Amino acid sequence: MASQQPITVQPQCPVAQRPGEWQSGLMDCCSDCNVCLCGTFCFPCLGCQVAEDMNECCMCGPSVAMRTLYRTRYNIPGSILGDCASTVFCPSCALCQLKRDINQRKELGIFS
């Protein structure tokens, strides 16, 4: 008779995801100067690039909803209030952070 080995590792539920993080901080403009310059001098162009990356309408522009959607998609902690505050009080920084994050996730092959 064959001896049975006890199960020591249980399968994990794939639904539970660990919280993600932003790939760069809100004020990390120096980490990608091209994105920072584009966000500073051609904000609408960068907004359209981000919208295109996210398969959203360019006419909607950079919005709280887009930032919230992105955070939700990648399980990044935060709140709609925080998204609203960053988008209203520092729109260039918020948009640049979003674009830097998209670029870095593309390089890592984890952008969908």
C-alpha positions in Angstrom: 0.0 0.0 0.0 1.3 3.4 -0.9 1.7 5.9 1.9 -0.1 9.2 1.5 1.7 12.5 2.1 -0.2 15.1 4.2 -1.1 18.3 2.4 1.2 21.0 3.9 0.4 23.9 1.5 -3.1 25.0 0.7 -3.9 26.6 -2.7 -4.4 30.4 -2.4 -7.4 32.2 -3.7 -6.5 34.2 -6.8 -9.2 36.8 -6.1 -7.4 38.3 -3.0 -4.8 40.7 -4.3 -2.2 42.5 -2.3 -2.4 46.3 -2.4 -0.3 47.9 -5.1 1.7 51.0 -5.0 2.4 54.0 -7.3 5.6 53.4 -9.2 6.7 56.9 -8.3 5.6 59.6 -6.0 3.4 62.6 -6.7 6.4 65.0 -6.7 8.9 62.8 -8.5 9.2 64.8 -11.6 12.9 64.4 -11.9 12.5 60.6 -12.3 11.2 61.3 -15.9 12.0 64.8 -17.1 10.3 64.3 -20.5 7.0 63.5 -18.9 7.4 66.4 -16.5 8.2 68.9 -19.3 5.3 67.6 -21.4 2.9 67.9 -18.4 4.2 71.4 -17.6 4.2 72.9 -21.1 1.6 70.8 -23.0 -0.8 69.5 -20.3 -3.6 68.7 -22.8 -1.2 66.6 -25.0 -0.1 64.6 -21.9 -3.8 64.2 -20.9 -4.6 62.7 -24.3 -1.6 60.4 -24.1 -2.8 59.1 -20.7 -6.4 58.7 -21.9 -5.2 56.8 -25.0 -3.1 54.5 -22.8 -6.1 53.8 -20.7 -8.5 53.4 -23.7 -10.5 56.4 -22.6 -11.8 59.3 -24.5 -9.3 62.1 -25.0 -12.0 64.7 -24.7 -12.6 63.7 -21.1 -9.1 64.9 -20.3 -7.3 64.2 -17.1 -9.9 63.7 -14.4 -10.5 62.4 -10.9 -12.5 59.5 -12.5 -9.5 58.5 -14.6 -7.1 58.6 -11.7 -9.6 56.6 -9.5 -10.1 54.1 -12.3 -6.3 53.6 -12.6 -5.9 53.2 -8.8 -8.7 50.7 -8.7 -7.3 48.7 -11.7 -3.9 48.3 -10.0 -5.2 48.0 -6.4 -3.4 51.2 -5.3 -4.5 52.4 -1.9 -6.2 55.8 -1.8 -9.5 57.5 -1.9 -11.6 59.5 -4.3 -11.1 62.5 -2.0 -7.3 62.1 -2.3 -7.6 61.7 -6.1 -9.8 64.9 -6.1 -7.3 66.8 -4.0 -4.3 65.9 -6.1 -6.1 66.6 -9.3 -7.5 70.0 -8.2 -4.5 71.3 -6.3 -1.7 70.0 -8.4 -3.1 68.7 -11.7 0.3 68.6 -13.5 1.9 66.5 -10.8 -1.1 64.2 -10.6 -1.1 63.7 -14.4 2.7 63.3 -14.6 2.5 60.7 -11.8 -0.1 58.7 -13.8 1.9 58.8 -17.0 5.2 57.8 -15.2 3.3 54.9 -13.6 1.9 53.8 -17.0 5.3 54.0 -18.6 7.0 52.0 -15.8 4.3 49.3 -15.8 4.7 49.0 -19.6 8.4 48.5 -19.2 7.8 45.8 -16.6 5.2 44.2 -18.8 2.4 44.6 -16.2 0.3 47.3 -17.9 -3.0 46.1 -19.2 
